[in-house]
Amino acid sequence: MVILSSSRYTTNEANYKLFTSRTTIYLEYEGTSFVEWEFPDVCTVKNKSSPTTALNCPTPGTYRIKPKVKVETFEDKERYLPASDHSHCFMWYITTAPQASRTDPLSVNESQELILWVYDPENADASELSHTAILPSQSSQELSKLFWNLGQDPVVHTYLKKDKYYPQEYLDFGLWTVNVPAVPEDIIINIHGKAIAFQECFVLDTPFVIPRPKQSFPSKKNAISLCSSSNRDISITWSACFPTTAVLLSNFGTFYTNDGFKTYGEIKVPSDALTQDLNNHVTDVALTVNGILFLINGSIYKRESAIFFKLGAEHKLPETEITGIHSRYWCSSIYPLQNGKQISTLAAWTSRELYLAYNEIFNKIADTTNLAKSLHFPDKASLSIETVSYDSIPSEISVLLICNGCSSSRLFYLAFYSEDRQFWGLREFYLPAPHSSGMRMIYLNSALSSGLLWDSGSVYYTYRNNTTNGLFQVSGSNLSLSEMSNGSTIHQIILDYFGNILIKMKNNIFFSTKTDLRELIRLPVWINRNKKMVLYLNPSASVYILLIDGSRIYRQTYPLEIEVLSSTISSEISCSIIAFQHNMDFNVYYLDMGDQLTFWSQIVFEENVDVSTYLKVYRPDLLLHKESSKYEVARGICTKNEFTQVPRSMEDAADYETNFNICKSPNSSSIYVSSLQNSSMKAMAFCNNHPQHHLLIDIFASG
């Protein structure tokens, strides 16, 4: 007998930013085996015998919560929920002013209006809790006016460039408004308020993702849906620079959103646009600046606002036999290019040829016959392209090749093409190539080329320019992912800006790890295995879950950080890192020849524990750097200070630029700093391989 059960928790604040001793936690259990909730005496539960109830823990701490059931399964695992002190009780509510749909391209000079006010999640209006409100509720109006009278004055800070925008207040309505660019280079913003308290409660700085202005895809009467075949998994693709713009492909239709699936609409095409039931055989999609590409039966079609057409010879693409399309996972808008050069935005390939799109015009870059010669494969070797992915380095594209004739069995090889230096190379990586299932590939947001490759049952990692390779193992077990998930196979892998890697199995079991780590942890079951769902990137918080119920799509936030903490808190491995700080105030630094940058980082940890730091340099010929370290030990606490000075090599004749890009996690317990350029130094701190405390810094220069 298979028992289907799951448990989860929610708060009034959907992104779990306020998880304090003041927060009401709503517990939910799905299944037929439930008896009652187990919880600490200090907490109170409205009805412990109800599968859905409310929990309050009035003092700070970490609390064990568990459903007591008749028949115990892994799905009924205990959770440890952290409740911090309630110095922050309020948040900023942010929404965009209503805007009309449009069909014309966006201008970089355009702006859009954001509306801000202060609200209390524990006493908010239902529309505020669902983030559909466009004006403050009565209680939020009064709260915002009160804070304005106390001197509150919010400022909008952008995440990458640290630009600031100053709102204008409208006291009669209890809100502020601010204009921000409609096409920003960094869409993640933070609303910073003054440190002003009301009843000993402050307003928490609140992140927000600026959505792309809405694009319209109107349909005429009798238009038909675009669907995947009935045996394919649900998939989702989002814009690298505007993750709130996304397309979900399913066997009941294709759906488009510009606001992260708060709202969405179906993409349809004229009934006479496709023949032979081709509308039910979409295998992949990719987003462009002004439309959506569909891979259908080996051909690429494009849906723009008013038209749907097939790409072919006039677009420098073959009309048939295309096996894959791929758009960027990470935004490359700040990548510095030399005059006259550009990097592609899309890749398409057949089994023998690779095409890259520049300003939506495709060019053939290579074929396997010429690749075999230029990469010095054996004369009798036969190459075919398995899959393609943009690399960690924005100017590089990685190509997974199958070689027949390189050995007694088929082998996978990794080749790469550098767009800025226009040459092909072969990475130090190969794997046996099975005949049973295809291989997929995705690259991490890292200074050195680092990626994941997976088939239906295994995930391979290759870190630091392929110097660290292996197969992910589940921590504390020798079983495979399939064996650890009741025979299921891999559905999806998602990466976020903070170095998290989340693997979803087809039966909705999750495994998690961090960049540069080699072990996975299995997370508690959040959604029943019989429900259809897909994971979706949430740049400003954690991860979204999109639940599919019939033809409806529902979005909820998955508290990845809390779930990882809950899964590792009782393990024998504990983290001894106390603090990690640095002085990098900006995300991007540009230096001319002869300029220099000095930065420091400080890590504080317990004495006699295994904490180490690493510094890795990509293309070290482009820069010089000097390092120094200083240790202090006092009362069993160690402090390590690292100082690095990066002067430009005066011996270089070319006029190079140096570009430093930092991505900082808002969580003070960990920092993930990622690079987008082609020369980098990487400093990493690991805490006994503990996935909850992985610290990473990348510093890089381009040339």
C-alpha positions in Angstrom: 0.0 0.0 0.0 1.4 3.4 -1.0 0.6 6.2 1.5 0.4 9.7 -0.1 1.1 12.4 2.5 2.9 15.7 2.9 3.1 18.5 5.4 4.1 22.1 5.0 3.7 25.5 6.6 3.0 29.0 5.5 2.9 32.5 6.9 0.9 35.6 6.0 4.1 37.0 4.4 4.3 34.8 1.4 8.1 34.9 0.9 8.9 33.9 4.6 11.0 37.1 5.1 9.3 37.7 8.5 9.6 34.5 10.4 9.6 35.8 14.0 8.1 35.1 17.4 5.3 37.4 16.3 4.5 35.4 13.2 1.5 33.1 12.9 2.6 29.8 11.3 -0.1 27.9 9.4 0.4 24.1 9.5 -1.0 21.8 6.9 -1.0 18.1 6.6 -2.3 16.1 3.5 -3.0 12.4 4.0 -5.2 9.9 5.8 -2.9 8.9 8.6 -2.9 12.1 10.7 -3.5 12.0 14.4 -2.3 15.3 15.9 0.5 17.8 15.8 3.6 17.5 18.1 5.0 20.9 19.2 7.0 22.4 22.1 5.2 23.4 25.3 6.2 27.1 24.8 4.2 27.2 21.6 0.4 27.2 21.2 -1.7 25.6 18.5 -5.3 26.5 17.8 -6.4 22.9 17.3 -3.7 20.2 17.5 -6.0 17.5 16.2 -6.8 19.3 13.0 -4.6 18.7 9.9 -4.8 22.5 9.2 -4.2 24.7 12.1 -2.3 27.8 13.3 0.9 27.8 15.5 2.4 30.6 17.6 5.7 30.5 19.4 6.0 33.7 21.4 9.7 33.5 22.2 12.7 33.3 19.8 14.2 29.9 19.2 14.1 26.9 16.9 11.1 24.7 17.4 10.5 21.0 16.5 7.2 20.5 14.8 6.0 17.1 13.6 2.7 15.5 12.5 1.9 12.4 14.6 0.5 9.7 12.3 -0.8 6.2 12.4 1.7 4.8 9.9 5.1 6.5 9.9 6.8 7.3 6.5 9.6 9.6 5.4 6.9 12.0 4.2 6.0 12.6 7.9 9.4 13.9 8.8 9.8 16.4 11.6 10.8 20.0 10.9 12.7 22.6 12.8 11.3 26.1 12.4 13.4 29.1 13.4 11.6 32.1 15.1 13.8 35.2 15.5 13.0 38.1 17.8 10.3 40.5 16.5 12.3 43.7 16.2 11.0 43.8 12.6 7.2 43.5 12.4 6.4 45.5 9.2 7.4 45.4 5.6 7.2 47.5 2.5 4.5 46.6 0.0 5.6 47.2 -3.5 3.5 47.0 -6.7 3.7 48.5 -10.2 1.2 51.1 -11.4 -1.3 49.6 -13.8 0.0 49.7 -17.4 -1.5 48.9 -20.7 -0.3 45.9 -22.8 1.9 46.9 -25.7 3.2 45.5 -29.0 6.0 47.9 -29.7 9.6 47.4 -28.5 10.6 48.9 -25.2 12.9 51.9 -25.1 15.8 52.2 -22.7 14.6 55.7 -21.9 11.2 54.6 -20.7 10.3 54.3 -17.0 7.6 52.6 -15.0 6.1 53.6 -11.7 6.3 51.7 -8.4 3.9 52.3 -5.6 5.1 51.7 -2.0 3.5 51.6 1.4 4.1 50.1 4.9 2.0 47.1 5.9 1.8 44.6 8.8 1.5 41.0 7.4 -0.3 39.9 10.7 -3.0 42.5 10.2 -3.1 43.0 6.4 -5.9 43.0 4.0 -6.5 39.8 2.0 -5.5 41.6 -1.3 -2.3 42.7 0.3 -1.5 39.2 1.5 -2.1 37.8 -2.0 -0.1 40.7 -3.5 -2.9 41.8 -5.7 -3.6 45.1 -4.0 -2.9 48.3 -6.0 -3.7 50.7 -3.2 -3.2 50.3 0.6 -5.9 49.0 2.9 -7.3 51.3 5.6 -5.0 49.9 8.3 -2.0 50.2 6.0 -2.8 53.8 5.1 -2.9 54.7 8.8 0.4 52.8 9.4 2.1 54.5 6.5 0.9 57.9 7.6 2.1 57.2 11.2 5.6 56.2 9.9 5.7 59.3 7.7 4.9 61.5 10.7 7.8 59.8 12.5 10.2 60.7 9.7 10.1 57.6 7.5 11.5 58.2 4.0 12.2 55.1 1.9 14.9 54.8 -0.8 14.9 52.3 -3.6 18.4 50.7 -4.0 19.2 48.5 -7.1 21.0 45.3 -6.4 23.8 45.3 -9.0 24.8 48.9 -9.7 23.7 50.3 -6.3 21.7 53.1 -8.0 19.3 55.0 -5.8 15.8 56.3 -6.6 13.9 58.6 -4.2 10.1 58.3 -4.0 7.6 61.1 -3.7 5.1 60.8 -0.9 1.3 61.1 -1.2 0.2 61.4 2.4 -3.5 61.6 1.7 -3.4 58.0 0.3 -0.7 56.7 2.7 1.8 55.8 0.0 4.9 56.7 -1.9 5.6 56.5 -5.7 8.9 56.2 -7.5 9.9 56.0 -11.2 12.4 53.4 -12.2 13.8 52.4 -15.6 11.4 50.2 -17.6 14.4 48.2 -18.9 16.9 48.2 -16.1 20.2 46.3 -16.1 19.5 45.1 -12.6 15.9 44.2 -11.9 16.3 43.3 -8.2 15.7 46.2 -5.9 15.6 46.7 -2.2 13.4 49.2 -0.4 15.4 50.7 2.4 13.7 52.7 5.1 15.1 54.7 8.0 15.6 52.9 11.3 12.4 54.2 12.9 10.3 52.1 15.3 6.7 52.1 16.2 5.9 50.1 19.4 9.4 48.7 19.3 8.9 47.4 15.7 10.8 48.4 12.6 10.1 48.2 8.9 12.1 45.4 7.3 14.0 46.3 4.2 12.1 44.5 1.4 13.3 43.1 -1.9 11.3 43.3 -5.1 11.8 42.3 -8.7 10.9 44.9 -11.3 8.7 43.2 -13.9 9.1 43.8 -17.6 6.3 45.9 -18.9 3.5 43.6 -20.1 3.8 42.3 -23.7 0.6 41.3 -25.5 0.0 38.1 -27.5 -3.6 38.5 -28.6 -5.4 35.6 -30.2 -8.2 35.5 -32.8 -11.3 33.4 -32.7 -10.8 29.7 -33.3 -7.0 30.0 -32.5 -5.5 26.7 -31.3 -3.3 25.9 -28.3 0.4 25.0 -28.5 1.1 21.9 -26.4 3.8 19.4 -25.7 3.0 15.7 -26.3 1.1 13.9 -23.6 4.1 11.9 -22.4 6.4 14.9 -21.8 7.0 16.7 -18.5 5.9 20.2 -17.8 8.7 22.6 -18.4 9.3 26.3 -17.8 11.6 28.9 -19.4 12.3 32.4 -18.1 14.1 35.5 -19.4 17.7 35.6 -18.1 17.5 39.4 -17.4 13.8 39.5 -16.6 13.0 36.2 -14.7 9.4 37.5 -14.0 8.9 37.0 -17.8 8.4 33.3 -18.3 6.7 30.6 -20.5 5.3 27.4 -19.1 4.9 24.5 -21.6 2.5 21.7 -20.9 0.3 19.1 -22.6 -2.7 21.4 -22.3 -1.2 24.7 -23.5 1.6 27.2 -23.4 1.3 30.1 -20.9 3.0 33.4 -20.7 3.6 35.8 -17.7 5.4 39.0 -17.2 4.8 39.1 -13.4 6.1 35.8 -12.2 2.8 33.9 -12.7 0.8 36.1 -10.4 -1.2 36.5 -13.7 -0.8 34.7 -17.0 -2.3 34.1 -20.4 -2.3 31.4 -22.9 -0.3 31.7 -26.1 -2.4 30.5 -29.1 -1.8 30.5 -32.9 -4.1 30.7 -35.9 -5.8 27.4 -36.6 -4.3 27.2 -40.1 -0.7 28.0 -39.0 0.3 24.4 -38.4 -0.7 21.1 -40.1 -0.8 17.5 -39.2 -1.5 18.1 -35.5 1.9 19.8 -35.1 0.5 22.1 -32.4 0.5 19.1 -30.0 4.2 18.4 -30.6 6.1 21.3 -29.1 9.4 20.1 -27.6 11.0 23.3 -26.4 10.5 27.0 -26.1 12.9 30.0 -25.8 12.2 33.7 -25.1 13.5 36.5 -27.3 13.3 40.3 -26.9 10.1 40.6 -28.9 8.6 37.1 -28.9 8.8 33.4 -28.2 10.5 30.6 -30.2 8.9 27.2 -30.4 10.7 24.0 -31.4 8.1 21.8 -33.2 8.9 18.6 -35.0 12.5 19.7 -35.8 11.6 23.2 -37.0 11.6 26.6 -35.2 8.6 28.9 -35.2 8.2 32.3 -33.7 5.3 34.0 -32.1 5.5 37.7 -32.0 2.7 40.0 -30.8 0.6 39.9 -34.0 2.1 37.1 -36.1 3.3 33.5 -36.0 5.8 32.2 -38.6 8.4 29.6 -39.4 12.1 30.4 -39.3 14.2 29.0 -42.2 16.8 29.9 -44.8 16.1 33.6 -44.7 16.9 33.5 -41.0 20.1 31.4 -41.7 18.6 28.3 -40.1 17.8 24.9 -41.5 14.0 24.3 -41.8 14.1 20.8 -40.4 16.2 18.5 -38.2 16.8 21.0 -35.4 17.1 19.0 -32.2 17.4 21.8 -29.6 17.1 25.5 -28.8 18.6 27.3 -25.7 18.5 30.8 -24.3 20.8 32.2 -21.6 20.1 31.2 -17.9 22.2 34.1 -16.5 21.9 37.7 -17.6 24.9 39.0 -19.5 23.8 42.7 -20.0 26.8 44.1 -17.9 29.4 42.0 -19.7 32.1 44.3 -21.1 32.7 43.9 -24.8 35.4 45.4 -27.0 34.2 47.7 -29.8 32.4 45.9 -32.6 32.0 42.6 -30.7 28.8 41.1 -29.3 27.8 37.9 -27.6 24.8 35.8 -28.7 21.5 35.4 -27.0 20.2 32.1 -28.4 21.6 28.8 -29.6 20.0 26.3 -31.9 21.5 23.0 -33.1 21.1 19.9 -35.2 23.0 16.7 -34.5 25.7 18.1 -36.7 25.6 21.9 -36.7 25.5 24.7 -34.2 23.9 28.1 -34.8 24.0 31.2 -32.6 21.7 34.2 -32.7 23.0 37.8 -32.7 20.2 40.4 -32.5 17.9 37.5 -33.4 19.8 36.8 -36.6 21.3 33.3 -36.6 24.8 32.4 -37.8 26.3 28.9 -38.3 29.2 28.6 -36.0 30.5 25.1 -36.6 29.7 21.6 -37.8 31.0 18.4 -36.3 33.2 17.5 -39.3 35.2 20.7 -38.9 35.1 20.4 -35.1 36.6 16.9 -35.2 39.5 18.3 -37.2 40.1 21.5 -35.2 39.8 19.7 -31.9 42.2 16.9 -33.0 39.8 13.9 -32.7 40.9 10.6 -34.3 40.5 10.5 -38.0 37.9 7.7 -37.7 35.9 9.5 -35.0 32.3 10.5 -35.7 30.9 13.4 -33.6 27.3 14.4 -32.9 25.9 17.2 -30.8 24.0 16.0 -27.7 23.1 19.3 -26.1 24.3 22.9 -25.8 24.4 25.4 -22.9 25.8 28.9 -22.3 28.7 28.5 -19.9 29.5 30.2 -16.6 31.7 32.5 -18.6 29.1 34.6 -20.6 31.2 34.7 -23.7 31.5 31.0 -23.9 29.2 28.2 -25.1 29.6 24.6 -24.0 28.8 21.8 -26.4 28.3 18.2 -25.2 29.6 16.0 -28.0 29.1 12.2 -28.5 32.1 10.6 -30.0 31.8 7.2 -31.8 35.2 5.8 -32.6 37.2 7.6 -29.8 37.3 4.4 -27.8 35.7 1.0 -27.6 32.5 2.6 -26.5 30.7 5.9 -27.0 32.0 8.9 -25.0 30.8 12.3 -24.0 33.2 15.2 -24.5 32.8 18.9 -23.6 33.9 21.4 -26.2 33.5 25.2 -25.9 33.4 28.1 -28.2 34.7 31.5 -27.0 32.8 34.3 -28.7 35.1 37.2 -27.7 38.3 35.3 -28.7 36.6 33.3 -31.5 38.2 29.9 -31.0 37.2 26.4 -30.1 38.6 24.4 -27.2 38.2 21.0 -25.6 37.7 20.7 -21.8 39.4 18.1 -19.6 36.2 16.1 -19.2 34.6 13.0 -20.6 32.0 10.4 -19.6 30.6 7.2 -21.0 27.7 7.9 -23.2 24.7 5.7 -22.5 22.2 4.8 -25.3 19.2 4.8 -23.0 18.5 8.4 -22.1 19.5 11.9 -23.2 21.8 14.1 -21.3 21.0 17.7 -20.2 23.3 20.4 -19.1 23.3 23.7 -17.1 26.1 26.0 -16.0 26.4 27.7 -12.6 26.8 31.4 -12.0 30.6 31.2 -11.3 33.9 32.8 -12.2 35.3 29.5 -13.4 33.5 27.2 -15.7 31.3 25.0 -13.5 28.3 23.0 -14.7 25.9 20.1 -14.1 25.1 17.3 -16.5 22.3 14.9 -15.8 20.2 12.1 -17.3 17.1 10.5 -15.9 18.8 9.1 -12.8 22.2 10.7 -12.1 23.7 14.2 -11.8 27.4 14.9 -12.6 29.2 18.0 -11.4 32.2 19.6 -13.0 33.7 22.5 -11.0 36.5 25.0 -11.4 37.3 24.6 -15.1 36.7 20.8 -14.9 39.4 20.2 -12.3 36.8 18.8 -9.8 34.4 16.3 -11.3 32.2 13.6 -9.9 28.7 12.2 -9.4 26.5 13.7 -6.7 25.8 11.3 -3.8 23.1 11.7 -1.1 24.7 12.6 2.2 24.9 9.6 4.6 23.8 7.1 1.9 25.2 5.0 -0.9 21.9 4.8 -2.7 21.2 6.6 -6.0 18.8 9.4 -6.5 16.2 7.0 -7.9 16.6 4.7 -4.9 16.3 7.6 -2.5 13.1 8.8 -4.2 11.1 5.6 -4.4 12.2 4.7 -8.0 11.4 8.1 -9.5 13.6 9.9 -12.1 14.8 13.5 -12.4 12.3 16.1 -13.7 14.1 19.4 -13.2 17.2 21.1 -11.8 17.0 24.8 -10.8 19.8 27.2 -9.8 19.4 30.5 -8.0 21.5 33.6 -7.5 22.7 32.5 -4.1 24.5 29.3 -5.1 21.6 26.9 -4.3 21.1 23.8 -6.5 17.6 22.2 -6.2 16.8 18.9 -7.9 13.2 17.9 -8.4 12.2 14.3 -9.0 9.1 13.5 -11.0 7.3 12.4 -7.8 8.0 15.8 -6.2 10.9 14.7 -3.9 13.6 17.4 -3.6 17.3 17.1 -3.2 19.5 20.2 -2.4 23.1 21.3 -2.4 25.3 24.3 -2.9 27.7 25.3 -5.6 31.1 23.6 -5.3 29.7 20.9 -2.9 29.6 17.3 -3.8 26.8 15.8 -1.6 23.1 16.2 -1.7 20.6 16.3 1.1 17.1 15.0 0.8 14.5 17.5 1.8 11.1 16.8 3.6 8.2 16.2 1.2 6.4 19.5 0.5 3.9 18.5 -2.2 2.2 15.1 -2.7 3.7 13.0 -5.4 0.5 12.8 -7.3 0.3 16.6 -7.9 1.7 18.3 -11.0 4.2 21.0 -10.3 7.3 22.7 -11.6 10.0 24.8 -9.9 10.5 28.5 -10.9 13.2 31.0 -10.0 12.3 33.7 -7.5 15.2 36.2 -7.8 14.3 38.2 -4.7 13.6 35.4 -2.3 13.7 31.6 -2.6 12.1 29.4 -5.1 8.5 29.4 -6.5 6.4 26.3 -6.9 3.9 26.4 -9.8 1.1 23.9 -9.1 -1.1 22.8 -12.0 -4.7 21.9 -11.2 -6.4 21.0 -14.4 -5.7 24.0 -16.7 -5.1 26.4 -13.8 -1.7 27.5 -12.5 -1.1 28.5 -8.9 2.1 30.0 -7.5 3.5 29.5 -4.0 6.9 30.2 -2.4 9.0 27.3 -1.3 11.1 28.2 1.8 14.3 26.5 0.6 16.6 28.1 3.2 14.4 27.0 6.1 13.9 23.5 4.7 17.7 23.0 4.3 18.2 24.2 7.9 15.5 21.8 9.1 17.1 18.9 7.3 20.6 19.5 8.6 20.1 20.9 12.1 20.1 17.5 13.8 23.0 16.1 11.8 26.4 15.4 13.3 28.0 18.1 11.1 27.7 21.5 12.6 29.0 24.8 11.2 31.6 26.7 13.1 31.6 29.8 11.0 30.5 32.7 13.2 30.8 35.6 10.7 32.0 36.4 7.2 32.4 40.0 6.0 34.0 42.0 3.2 34.3 45.6 2.0 33.0 45.2 -1.5 30.3 47.9 -1.6 29.6 47.8 -5.3 28.7 44.9 -7.6 30.7 46.1 -10.6 34.1 47.8 -10.7 35.8 49.1 -13.9 39.5 49.8 -13.8 41.8 51.3 -16.4 45.4 50.2 -16.9 47.5 51.1 -13.9 44.5 51.4 -11.6 44.3 49.1 -8.6 41.7 47.8 -6.2 42.3 46.7 -2.6 39.7 44.6 -0.8 39.5 42.7 2.4 37.5 39.8 3.7 37.2 38.5 7.3 36.1 35.1 8.4 35.5 34.3 12.1 35.3 30.7 13.2 35.7 28.4 16.2 39.2 27.1 17.0 40.4 23.7 15.9 37.9 23.2 13.2 38.3 22.5 9.5 37.6 25.9 7.9 39.6 26.7 4.7 39.7 29.4 2.1 40.7 29.2 -1.6 41.6 31.7 -4.2 41.2 30.8 -7.8 42.2 32.9 -10.8 40.8 32.6 -14.3 43.1 34.0 -17.1 45.7 35.2 -14.6 47.8 36.6 -17.4 45.4 39.6 -17.5 46.1 40.9 -14.0 48.5 40.9 -11.1 47.4 40.4 -7.6 49.0 40.3 -4.1 47.6 38.6 -1.1 48.2 38.8 2.6 46.6 37.0 5.6 46.4 37.8 9.3 45.2 35.4 12.0 44.0 36.2 15.5 43.0 33.7 18.1 41.2 34.7 21.4 39.2 32.6 23.8 38.8 29.7 21.3 37.7 32.0 18.4 39.8 32.4 15.3 39.8 35.4 13.0 41.3 35.3 9.5 41.7 38.6 7.6 42.6 38.4 3.9 43.9 41.4 2.0 44.1 41.3 -1.8 45.4 44.0 -4.1 44.7 43.8 -7.8 46.8 46.1 -9.9 46.7 46.0 -13.7 49.8 44.5 -15.2 51.7 47.4 -16.7 53.4 45.0 -19.1 50.1 44.4 -21.0 50.1 46.3 -24.2 46.4 46.0 -24.9 43.8 48.4 -23.4 42.1 45.9 -21.2 39.3 46.5 -18.7 38.9 44.9 -15.3 35.4 44.1 -14.2 34.3 42.9 -10.8 30.8 41.6 -10.2 29.5 40.7 -6.7 26.1 39.0 -6.0 25.5 39.1 -2.2 22.9 37.1 -0.4 20.6 39.1 1.8 21.0 36.3 4.4 23.8 37.4 6.7 24.8 33.7 7.5 26.0 33.1 4.0 27.4 35.1 1.0 27.4 34.0 -2.6 29.4 36.2 -4.9 29.2 35.4 -8.5 31.1 36.4 -11.6 30.1 37.1 -15.1 33.4 37.9 -16.8 36.4 36.2 -18.2 39.2 36.7 -15.7 38.5 35.9 -12.1 39.8 35.3 -8.6 37.7 33.1 -6.5 37.9 33.0 -2.7 35.8 30.3 -1.0 35.2 29.3 2.6 33.7 25.9 3.4 32.4 24.8 6.8 33.1 21.0 7.0 31.3 20.5 3.7 28.1 21.6 5.4 25.6 22.7 2.7 24.0 25.3 4.9 27.2 27.4 5.3 28.9 27.6 2.0 30.7 30.9 1.4 32.0 32.0 -2.0 33.5 35.1 -3.5 34.4 35.6 -7.1 36.5 38.5 -8.4 37.3 38.8 -12.0 38.7 40.9 -14.9 37.8 41.0 -18.5 40.1 41.4 -21.5 
